[in-house]
Amino acid sequence: MAERNSMLGKGLSLFGRTKALENEIDAFLDKLSESALLFKRAIQIYLADGASAEFDAKLQAVNRLESEADKLRRSIETQLYAQTLIPESRGDVLGLLENLDSVLNLHEGALWAFSIETPDISPEFRADFAVLCDQVVLAVESIVLASRAFFRNIEAVGDHMHKVMFYEKEADKVSTKLKRAIFASDLALSRKAHLRNFVEHIDNLADRSEDVADRLAIYTIKRTV
């Protein structure tokens, strides 16, 4: 046990000599990170210009990333089972990737909702929508960093996990403030409800990132005991 614990020290990579698998997981995490950045830019564009051609281009880019990430996830799954790689951590790796993929899916789903329903966001709410988007993207970026650490340097996972929780709480504060302002306004109730749905479309990204962080905490404990 002492020898095993010493091997789990700072800098330990989960991959060992499985370089191809390492590269594909890195690529998968890159897709999620890029998707978050594109999501943020798409929301900025929507707040300024609505469902413009530039917004649609960002949506299509997120769609492509989601498809590419799905292919990578299936390839990783095949390698893990067909080549019996990292058998002691296989289930945790697959569970983590599936949960991270669900975050990427939320990027795509939220942007499709903006594209299809084209909510009319009043000028007085746009700044808080932008702040909310900033906080959720920071939560996503933090879970990506925590996941990279899980594979490469497990002692560094905690350096990023607490940031996920911080940004999720900040997003909750902004979303609550924004929903209160919407329902205190003079808008028709149907429009208030419509805008609230879009606050939640964005806020769900931070909530899901926190869910992934909770699971990652368990996977990390399992690797270090």
N, C-alpha and C positions, 0 to 999 in steps of 0.2 A: 504493500500500500504506500509506504514512504517513497519507494522508487516511482510509483505511478504519479503521486502528488508532485514529486519534483519535476516530472515531465510536463506537468500542467502549469508550469510557471510562466512568467512573462515572456511573450513572444512565441508561444507554442501555436503552430498552425494545425488546424484540424485535418488538413489535406495530406500531410506527409508528402509522398512522391506523386500524388495524383494531380499533376499540373493541368491537364486538360479540364478536369472537373473544376479546379480552382478558377481557371480562366472563364468558364461558363457561368459560374456563380457570380464572379466579378461583373461579367457582362449583364447578367440579370439585374444586379443591384444598380448598375449604371442606367439601365432602362427605367427603373423606378425613380431614381434621382432626376433624370432628365424629364420624365413625365411630370414630376412635381413642379419643376421650373417652367415647363410649358404651360401647365395648368395656371400657375400664377400669372404668367404673361397673358394668357387667354382671358382671364378675369379682368385684368387691367384694361385690355382692349375692349371687352364688353362694356365695362363701366364708362369708358370714354366714347365709344362709337357703336355700341350695340352689337348685334349679330352680323358683323361686317365680313367681307371676304377674308380679311386678315385673321379675324376670330376663327372662321371656318378652317383656315389653313392650320392654325394651331390645334384645333380639334382633330383634324385628319392626322396630324403628326402624332398626337397622343394615341389615336387609334392604331397607327402603325407600330408604335412602341409596345402597346398592349399585345398585339399579335406576335411581335418578335419575342417578347418576354414569355408568352405562352409556349412558343417553340423551344426556347431555352429551358424552361421548367420541365417540359416533357423529355428533352434530351438528358437533362440532369437526372431525372427519375430513372430513365433507361440505364444510364451508366451506373447508378447506385445499385440497381438490382442485377443487371446483366453481368457486371464486373465485380459484384460483391464488394464494393468500396465502402469504407468506414461503416461496417455493419453495426457497430455499437451505437452509432449516432444517426443512422440512416433515417429512422422515423422522425427524429427531431428536426433534421435538415429538411425533409419533405414537408413537415408541418409548418416550419418557419417560412419556406418558400411559398406555400399555398396561402398563408396569411398575408405575406407581403404582396402577393399577386392580387389579393382582394383590395388592398390599398390602391394599387394601380387601376383596378376596375372602377373604383369610386371616382378617380380622376375622370375617366372616360364617361361614366354615367352622369356625373354632374354637368360636364360640358355639353353632353347631348341634351340634357334637360334645358340648359340655357338656350341651346340652338333651336329646340323644338317649341318650347313654351314662351321664349323671348320675354321674360319678365320686364316690366317697366319700373326700373329702380329710380325713385325720386332722387334729385340731386342731394338732398339733406342726408340721405342714407349711404351715399356712395363711399365716403371716406371710411366709414366703419366696415363696409363690405370689404374694402381694400385691406384694412388692418386685420380683419378676420382671416382673410386669405393669407396674409403674411404669416400669421401665427400657425395656421394649420400646415403650411409648407415647411416651416421650421420644424414642426413636430415630425413630419415625414422625413425630412433630411436627417434628423437626429436618429430615427429608427433605422435608416439606412446605415449610418455610421456605426450604430450599436451592432447591427447585423454583420458588418464587415469585421468588427472586432471579435465577434463570436467565432468567426472562422479563422482569424489570423492571430489574435492576441487577446485571449479571453479575459485577462485581468483589466483590460480597457473597456469592457462592456459597460460597466457602471458609470464610466466617465460620460457616456452618452445617454444612458437610460433615464437619468434624473432630468435631463433636458426635455425628453419626450413628455414626461409628466408635467413639467413646468409649462411648456407651450400648450399642452392640452388644457390646463387650467386657465391660461391666459385666453385661449380661444373661447372657452366657456364663458368667461367674463364678458368678452366682446359680443358674443352671440346673444347673451342674455340682455345686455344693454341695447343691442340693436333690435331685438324682438320687442322689448318694452317701448322703444321709441316708435316702432312701426305701429303697434296697437294703441299707442297714445295719440297717433296722428288723426287727421280728418279724412283719411282714405276710406273708401268703401270696404266693408268687412271682407268681401271676396278678394279684394286686392291685398289687404293685410295678410290674409291666409296664404295667398300666393307668394308674397315676399317672404313670409316666415318659412315656407318650404325651401326657398333658395338659401336662406341663412343656414338651415339644417343640412342641405346638400353639401355646403362647404364645411360646416362644423363636423360633419360625420367623418371627415378625413382625419381630424385630430383624435376623435374618439376611437377610430379603428387603429390608428397608430399606437394609442395607449393599450388597446387590447393585444396588439402584437408584442408590445414591450412586456406585458404581463406574462405572456407565454415564453418570451425569450428569457425572462428572469428564471423561469423553471428549467428551461433547457441548459442555462448557464450553471445553475446549481448542480444539475445532474452530471455535468462534465467536470465539476471541481470537487466532488465528494468521493 
